[in-house]
């Protein structure tokens, strides 16, 4: 299916809904080109420094963290609902131990501008190049969030990725639409 260039804001409501429903897929690659994929449930899209930016959070304990530190390119891929099982799998298993592409049936495909691959079966793709990264400051986070999300002290690194390309399947709107009868906010 052809992938058409889009504005990075074109599918924002759909992307945020999929982020909260099943998660999105963050793809990275190491220096040799070996891909890895992980599920993310926290991200946002916006404009910072007069650039389109995708912000993602990755814990240092994750395999993708070492990949991002080595090659600061990543893609964020928006899966259709049919990939919910694969998305769940990629959030439970480490790429240190398993080939998540082979295990889940996902296919890495070359991206257009960055070294990290896209996930072919996904319907929207954002290619990003990290322009800034910083670690969360535990003392600056409200205690309720620390208690809920960081009981072991494994605070995220925040990656600000300039979106250098955004594209989607020509029928992405249909594939991302909520199931009939479902009301969205």
DOLUMFI-814712 format. One record per atom (N, C-alpha, C, CB): residue in one letter; x, y, z. Coordinates in steps of 0.2 Angstrom, whole numbers, padded with zeros to 4 digits, always signed. Atoms other than C-alpha are relative to their C-alpha. Glycine has a CB too. Layout:
! DOLUMFI-814712
AXYZ;...
//
This chain:
! DOLUMFI-814712
X+0004-0006+0000;X+0000+0000+0000;X+0004+0006+0000;X-0005+0000+0006;X-0004-0006+0001;X+0007+0017-0005;X+0000+0004+0007;X-0002+0004-0006;X-0001-0005-0005;X+0013+0029+0009;X+0000+0007-0002;X+0006-0002+0005;X+0000-0007+0002;X+0008+0047+0007;X+0003+0005+0005;X-0007+0002-0002;X-0003-0005-0004;X+0017+0062+0014;X-0006+0004+0003;X+0005+0005-0004;X+0006-0003-0003;X+0006+0070+0027;X+0004+0006+0004;X-0004-0004+0005;X-0003-0004-0005;X+0008+0085+0039;X+0000-0003+0006;X-0005+0007+0000;X+0000+0004-0006;X+0013+0079+0056;X-0006+0001+0004;X+0007+0003+0003;X+0006-0001-0005;X-0003+0086+0064;X-0006-0003-0003;X-0001+0007+0001;X+0006+0002+0004;X-0015+0078+0051;X-0004-0005+0004;X+0002-0003-0006;X+0003+0005-0004;X-0019+0063+0062;X+0000+0000+0007;X+0002-0007-0002;X-0001-0001-0007;X-0016+0070+0079;X-0005-0003+0005;X+0001+0007+0002;X+0005+0003-0004;X-0033+0065+0087;X+0001-0008+0000;X-0007+0002-0001;X-0001+0008+0001;X-0031+0047+0080;X+0006-0003+0003;X-0001-0001-0007;X-0007+0003-0003;X-0013+0045+0085;X-0001+0000+0008;X+0006+0005-0002;X+0001+0000-0007;X-0017+0051+0103;X-0005-0005+0003;X-0002+0007+0002;X+0005+0005-0002;X-0032+0039+0104;X+0004-0007+0000;X-0006+0000-0005;X-0004+0007+0000;X-0021+0024+0098;X+0005+0000+0005;X+0003-0001-0007;X-0005+0000-0005;X-0007+0029+0110;X-0004-0002+0007;X+0003+0007+0001;X+0004+0001-0007;X-0020+0028+0125;X-0003-0007-0001;X-0005+0005+0001;X+0004+0007+0000;X-0029+0012+0118;X+0005-0006+0001;X-0004+0000-0007;X-0004+0006+0000;X-0015+0000+0114;X+0007+0002+0000;X-0001-0004-0007;X-0007-0002+0000;X+0001+0010+0112;X+0002+0001-0007;X+0004-0004+0004;X-0003-0001+0006;X+0012+0015+0098;X+0007-0004+0000;X+0002+0008-0002;X-0006+0004+0000;X+0028+0007+0092;X+0006+0004-0002;X-0001-0006-0006;X-0006-0004+0000;X+0045+0015+0094;X+0005-0005-0003;X+0002+0003+0006;X-0005+0004+0003;X+0058+0008+0082;X+0007+0004+0000;X-0002-0002-0007;X-0007-0002+0000;X+0077+0010+0084;X+0004-0005-0004;X+0002+0001+0007;X-0005+0004+0003;X+0092+0003+0076;X+0007+0001+0003;X+0001+0001-0008;X-0007-0001-0003;X+0110+0000+0082;X+0005+0002-0006;X+0003-0007+0004;X-0005-0002+0005;X+0126+0005+0073;X+0000-0005-0006;X+0006+0001+0003;X+0000+0005+0006;X+0125-0011+0062;X-0006+0000-0004;X+0002-0007+0003;X+0007+0000+0004;X+0107-0008+0057;X-0005-0005+0003;X+0001-0001-0007;X+0005+0005-0003;X+0099-0021+0068;X-0005+0004+0003;X+0004-0005+0005;X+0005-0004-0003;X+0082-0015+0072;X-0003-0003+0007;X-0006+0000-0005;X+0004+0002-0006;X+0072-0016+0088;X-0006+0004+0001;X+0005+0002+0007;X+0006-0003-0001;X+0055-0011+0093;X-0003-0001+0007;X-0006-0003-0005;X+0003+0001-0007;X+0046-0007+0109;X-0007+0004+0000;X+0005+0003+0005;X+0007-0004-0001;X+0028-0001+0114;X+0001+0006+0004;X-0005-0005+0003;X+0000-0006-0004;X+0026+0016+0120;X-0007+0002+0002;X+0004+0006-0003;X+0007-0003-0002;X+0011+0023+0130;X+0001+0007+0002;X-0002-0004+0006;X+0000-0007-0001;X+0018+0040+0133;X+0004+0004-0005;X+0004+0001+0007;X-0003-0004+0006;X+0022+0053+0119;X-0004+0006-0001;X+0001-0005-0006;X+0004-0006+0003;X+0017+0069+0112;X+0003+0003-0006;X-0001+0005+0006;X-0002-0003+0007;X+0018+0079+0096;X-0001+0008+0001;X-0004-0003-0006;X+0001-0007-0001;X+0020+0098+0096;X+0006+0004-0004;X+0001+0002+0007;X-0005-0004+0004;X+0031+0112+0090;X+0004+0004+0005;X-0004+0006-0004;X-0005-0003-0004;X+0047+0117+0099;X+0006+0003-0004;X+0002-0005+0006;X-0006-0003+0004;X+0061+0128+0093;X-0002+0001-0007;X+0006-0004+0001;X+0003-0001+0006;X+0050+0132+0078;X+0001-0007-0005;X+0003+0006-0004;X+0000+0007+0003;X+0051+0113+0073;X-0005-0005+0002;X+0007-0003+0001;X+0005+0005-0002;X+0039+0099+0073;X+0004-0005+0004;X-0003-0004-0006;X-0004+0004-0005;X+0044+0088+0088;X-0005-0006+0002;X+0002+0004+0006;X+0003+0005-0003;X+0039+0071+0094;X+0004-0001+0006;X+0000-0007-0005;X-0003+0002-0007;X+0043+0068+0113;X-0002-0007+0002;X-0002+0006+0005;X+0001+0006-0003;X+0045+0051+0119;X+0005-0001+0006;X+0002-0006-0006;X-0004+0001-0007;X+0051+0044+0136;X+0002-0008+0000;X-0005+0001+0006;X-0002+0007+0000;X+0062+0028+0137;X+0004+0000+0007;X+0005-0001-0006;X-0004+0001-0006;X+0069+0021+0153;X+0007-0003-0001;X-0004-0005+0005;X-0007+0003+0002;X+0088+0017+0154;X+0000-0007+0001;X+0004+0003+0005;X+0000+0008+0000;X+0083-0001+0158;X-0002-0003-0006;X-0004-0002+0006;X+0002+0003+0006;X+0076-0003+0141;X+0005-0001-0005;X-0006+0004-0003;X-0004+0002+0005;X+0085-0011+0127;X+0000+0006-0005;X-0001-0006-0004;X+0001-0006+0004;X+0079+0004+0116;X+0004+0006+0002;X-0007+0002-0002;X-0004-0006-0003;X+0088+0016+0127;X+0007+0000-0003;X+0000+0000+0008;X-0006+0000+0003;X+0105+0010+0122;X+0001+0001-0007;X+0003-0007+0002;X+0001-0001+0007;X+0100+0010+0104;X+0000+0008-0001;X-0006-0004-0003;X+0000-0007+0001;X+0095+0028+0105;X+0006+0004+0002;X-0006+0003+0004;X-0007-0003-0002;X+0111+0033+0114;X+0005-0001-0005;X+0002-0003+0007;X-0005+0001+0005;X+0121+0025+0100;X-0002+0003-0006;X+0000-0008-0001;X+0003-0003+0006;X+0110+0031+0085;X-0006+0004+0002;X-0001-0005-0005;X+0005-0004-0003;X+0099+0045+0090;X-0006+0002-0005;X+0002+0007+0002;X+0006+0000+0005;X+0086+0042+0076;X-0005-0005+0003;X+0002-0002-0007;X+0005+0004-0001;X+0069+0034+0079;X-0006+0001-0004;X-0002+0000+0008;X+0007-0001+0004;X+0052+0031+0071;X-0005-0002+0005;X+0000-0004-0006;X+0005+0002-0004;X+0036+0031+0080;X-0006-0002-0005;X-0003+0007+0004;X+0005+0003+0005;X+0023+0020+0071;X-0007-0001+0003;X+0003-0006-0003;X+0007+0001-0002;X+0004+0020+0073;X-0003-0006-0003;X-0004+0007-0001;X+0003+0006+0003;X-0003+0003+0072;X-0008+0000+0000;X+0002-0006+0005;X+0007+0001+0000;X-0021-0002+0067;X-0002-0004+0006;X-0002-0002-0007;X+0002+0004-0005;X-0031-0011+0080;X+0001-0007-0001;X-0008+0001+0001;X-0001+0007+0002;X-0028-0027+0071;X+0007-0003+0003;X+0000-0002-0007;X-0007+0001-0003;X-0010-0026+0078;X+0001+0000+0008;X+0005+0004-0003;X+0000-0001-0007;X-0015-0025+0096;X+0004-0006+0004;X-0007+0000+0003;X-0004+0005-0004;X-0008-0042+0101;X+0008+0001-0001;X-0002-0007-0003;X-0007-0001+0002;X+0009-0038+0092;X+0002+0006+0005;X+0001+0001-0007;X-0002-0006-0004;X+0009-0021+0101;X+0001-0002+0008;X-0005+0005+0000;X+0000+0003-0007;X+0006-0030+0118;X+0006-0004+0001;X-0006-0004+0002;X-0006+0004-0001;X+0020-0042+0115;X+0006+0004+0000;X+0000-0005-0006;X-0006-0004+0000;X+0032-0029+0111;X+0001+0005+0006;X+0000+0005-0006;X-0001-0004-0006;X+0029-0020+0127;X+0001-0005+0006;X-0007+0003+0002;X-0002+0005-0005;X+0032-0036+0137;X+0006-0004+0000;X-0006-0005+0000;X-0006+0004+0001;X+0047-0044+0130;X+0006+0005-0002;X-0001-0005-0006;X-0006-0005+0002;X+0065-0036+0128;X+0003-0003-0006;X+0005+0000+0006;X-0004+0001+0006;X+0074-0035+0112;X+0007-0003+0002;X+0001+0006-0004;X-0007+0004-0002;X+0090-0041+0122;X-0001-0007+0000;X+0002+0003+0007;X+0001+0007+0000;X+0082-0058+0123;X-0003-0003-0006;X-0004-0001+0007;X+0004+0003+0006;X+0071-0060+0108;X+0000+0004-0006;X-0007-0001+0003;X+0001-0003+0006;X+0069-0055+0090;X-0008+0002+0000;X+0002-0004-0006;X+0008-0001-0001;X+0052-0046+0093;X-0003+0001-0007;X+0000+0007+0003;X+0003+0000+0007;X+0050-0043+0074;X-0002-0007-0002;X+0005+0003-0005;X+0002+0007+0002;X+0051-0062+0071;X-0005-0003+0004;X+0006-0004+0000;X+0005+0002-0005;X+0041-0066+0086;X-0007+0002-0001;X+0002+0001+0007;X+0006-0003+0000;X+0027-0054+0083;X-0003+0000-0007;X+0000+0007+0002;X+0002+0000+0007;X+0026-0055+0064;X+0000+0007-0003;X-0007-0002-0001;X-0001-0007+0003;X+0030-0036+0062;X+0006+0000-0005;X+0001+0005+0006;X-0006-0001+0005;X+0041-0031+0047;X+0003+0007+0001;X-0003-0002-0007;X-0004-0006+0001;X+0054-0018+0048;X+0001+0002-0007;X+0007-0001+0004;X-0002-0002+0007;X+0056-0008+0032;X+0004+0006+0001;X-0007+0001-0003;X-0004-0006-0001;X+0068+0006+0028;X-0004+0006+0000;X+0004+0000-0007;X+0003-0006+0000;X+0063+0023+0032;X+0003+0005-0005;X+0001+0004+0007;X-0002-0004+0005;X+0065+0038+0021;X+0006+0004+0001;X-0006+0004-0002;X-0005-0005-0001;X+0077+0049+0030;X+0004-0002+0007;X-0003+0007+0001;X-0004+0002-0006;X+0083+0041+0047;X+0002-0007-0001;X-0004+0001+0006;X-0003+0007+0000;X+0093+0025+0051;X-0005-0005+0003;X+0006+0000+0003;X+0005+0004-0004;X+0079+0018+0062;X-0005-0002-0006;X-0003+0003+0006;X+0005+0003+0005;X+0066+0007+0052;X-0007+0003+0002;X+0000-0007-0001;X+0007-0001-0002;X+0047+0010+0051;X-0002-0007+0000;X-0004+0004-0006;X+0004+0006-0001;X+0035-0004+0055;X-0005+0000-0006;X-0003-0001+0007;X+0003+0000+0006;X+0028-0009+0038;X-0008+0000+0001;X+0002-0006-0004;X+0008+0001-0001;X+0010-0014+0044;X-0003+0006+0004;X-0001-0007+0004;X+0003-0006-0004;X+0008+0002+0054;X-0003+0005-0006;X+0005+0004+0004;X+0003-0004+0004;X-0003+0015+0046;X+0002+0008-0001;X-0007+0000+0001;X-0003-0007+0000;X+0005+0032+0051;X+0007-0001+0003;X-0004+0005+0004;X-0007+0001-0002;X+0024+0034+0053;X+0003+0007+0001;X+0004-0004-0006;X-0004-0006-0001;X+0035+0048+0060;X+0007-0002+0001;X-0003+0004+0007;X-0007+0001-0001;X+0053+0048+0057;X+0003+0006+0004;X+0003+0000-0007;X-0003-0005-0004;X+0063+0058+0070;X+0007-0001+0001;X-0004-0001+0007;X-0007+0000-0002;X+0080+0063+0074;X+0001+0004+0006;X+0004+0004-0006;X+0000-0004-0007;X+0084+0068+0092;X+0004+0006+0000;X+0003-0005+0005;X-0003-0007+0000;X+0088+0086+0094;X+0002+0002+0007;X-0004+0005-0004;X-0001-0002-0007;X+0088+0086+0113;X-0002-0006+0004;X-0003+0006+0003;X+0002+0006-0004;X+0087+0073+0127;X+0002+0003+0007;X+0004-0007-0002;X-0002-0001-0007;X+0087+0075+0146;X-0004-0005+0004;X-0002+0007+0002;X+0003+0004-0005;X+0083+0065+0161;X-0005+0003+0004;X+0006-0003+0005;X+0005-0003-0005;X+0068+0068+0172;X+0004+0001+0006;X-0006-0005+0001;X-0002-0002-0006;X+0072+0077+0188;X-0004-0003+0005;X+0002+0007+0000;X+0004+0003-0005;X+0065+0066+0202;X-0003+0005+0005;X+0003-0005+0004;X+0003-0005-0005;X+0063+0081+0214;X-0005+0005-0003;X+0006+0004+0003;X+0004-0005+0003;X+0054+0091+0201;X-0007-0003-0002;X+0003+0003-0006;X+0006+0003+0002;X+0040+0078+0199;X-0004-0001+0006;X+0002-0007-0003;X+0004+0000-0006;X+0025+0078+0210;X+0000-0007+0003;X-0008+0001-0002;X-0001+0006-0003;X+0025+0064+0223;X-0005-0005-0002;X-0001+0001+0008;X+0005+0005+0002;X+0009+0056+0217;X+0002-0004-0006;X-0007+0003-0001;X-0002+0003+0006;X+0017+0053+0200;X+0006-0005+0001;X+0002+0005-0005;X-0005+0005-0002;X+0033+0046+0208;X-0002-0006+0003;X+0005+0004+0005;X+0003+0006-0004;X+0023+0035+0219;X-0003-0005-0005;X-0005+0002+0005;X+0003+0005+0005;X+0013+0028+0204;X+0004-0003-0005;X-0006+0004-0003;X-0003+0002+0006;X+0025+0027+0190;X+0008-0002+0001;X+0000+0005-0005;X-0007+0001-0001;X+0043+0026+0198;X+0001-0003+0007;X+0003+0007-0001;X-0001+0002-0007;X+0042+0016+0214;X+0007-0003+0001;X-0005-0006+0002;X-0007+0003+0000;X+0059+0008+0209;X+0005+0005-0002;X+0000-0006-0004;X-0005-0005+0001;X+0067+0024+0205;X+0002+0000-0007;X+0005+0000+0004;X-0003+0001+0007;X+0069+0020+0186;X-0003+0005-0004;X-0002-0007-0003;X+0002-0006+0004;X+0066+0037+0179;X+0002+0000-0007;X+0002+0007+0004;X-0001+0000+0008;X+0064+0040+0160;X+0005+0005-0002;X-0006+0002-0003;X-0003-0005+0004;X+0075+0049+0148;X-0005+0003-0005;X+0007-0002-0003;X+0005-0003+0004;X+0065+0061+0138;X+0004+0002-0007;X-0003+0007+0003;X-0003-0001+0007;X+0070+0062+0119;X-0005+0005-0004;X+0001-0007-0004;X+0004-0005+0004;X+0064+0077+0109;X+0003-0002-0008;X+0002+0007+0002;X-0002+0001+0006;X+0064+0071+0091;X-0003+0004-0005;X-0002-0007-0002;X+0002-0004+0006;X+0063+0083+0076;X-0003-0005-0005;X+0005+0004-0003;X+0003+0004+0005;X+0050+0075+0064;X+0002+0002-0006;X-0008+0001+0001;X-0003-0002+0006;X+0059+0075+0048;X-0004-0003-0006;X+0007-0003-0001;X+0005+0003+0005;X+0046+0065+0039;X-0006-0003+0003;X+0003-0005-0005;X+0006+0003-0003;X+0028+0060+0042;X-0004-0002-0006;X-0004+0005+0004;X+0004+0002+0006;X+0018+0049+0030;X-0005-0006+0003;X+0005-0003-0005;X+0005+0005-0002;X+0003+0037+0031;X-0003-0004-0006;X-0006+0004+0003;X+0004+0004+0005;X-0007+0024+0021;X-0005+0004-0002;X-0003-0007+0003;X+0005-0005+0003;X-0019+0032+0009;X-0007-0001+0004;X+0000-0002-0007;X+0006+0001-0003;X-0033+0024+0019;X+0001+0000+0008;X-0003-0006-0002;X-0001+0000-0008;X-0026+0028+0037;X-0006+0003+0004;X+0006+0005+0001;X+0005-0002-0004;X-0041+0038+0042;X-0005-0005+0001;X-0004+0006-0004;X+0004+0006+0000;X-0052+0023+0039;X+0002-0005+0005;X-0002-0003-0006;X-0003+0005-0004;X-0040+0011+0048;X+0001+0003+0007;X+0007-0002-0003;X-0001-0003-0007;X-0038+0023+0063;X-0007+0002+0003;X+0004+0006+0000;X+0007-0002-0003;X-0057+0027+0065;X-0002-0004+0006;X-0005+0000-0005;X+0002+0005-0006;X-0064+0021+0082;X-0005-0005-0003;X-0003+0005+0005;X+0005+0005+0002;X-0075+0006+0081;X-0007+0003+0000;X+0000-0006+0005;X+0007-0003+0000;X-0093+0010+0077;X-0003-0001+0006;X-0004-0004-0006;X+0003+0000-0007;X-0103+0015+0092;X+0004+0002+0005;X-0003-0007+0001;X-0004-0003-0005;X-0088+0021+0101;X+0001+0007+0000;X+0007-0003-0001;X+0000-0008+0000;X-0088+0039+0106;X+0007+0002+0003;X-0005+0003+0005;X-0006-0002-0002;X-0072+0048+0107;X+0000+0007+0004;X+0005+0001-0005;X+0001-0006-0003;X-0068+0063+0118;X+0002+0006-0004;X+0005+0000+0006;
//
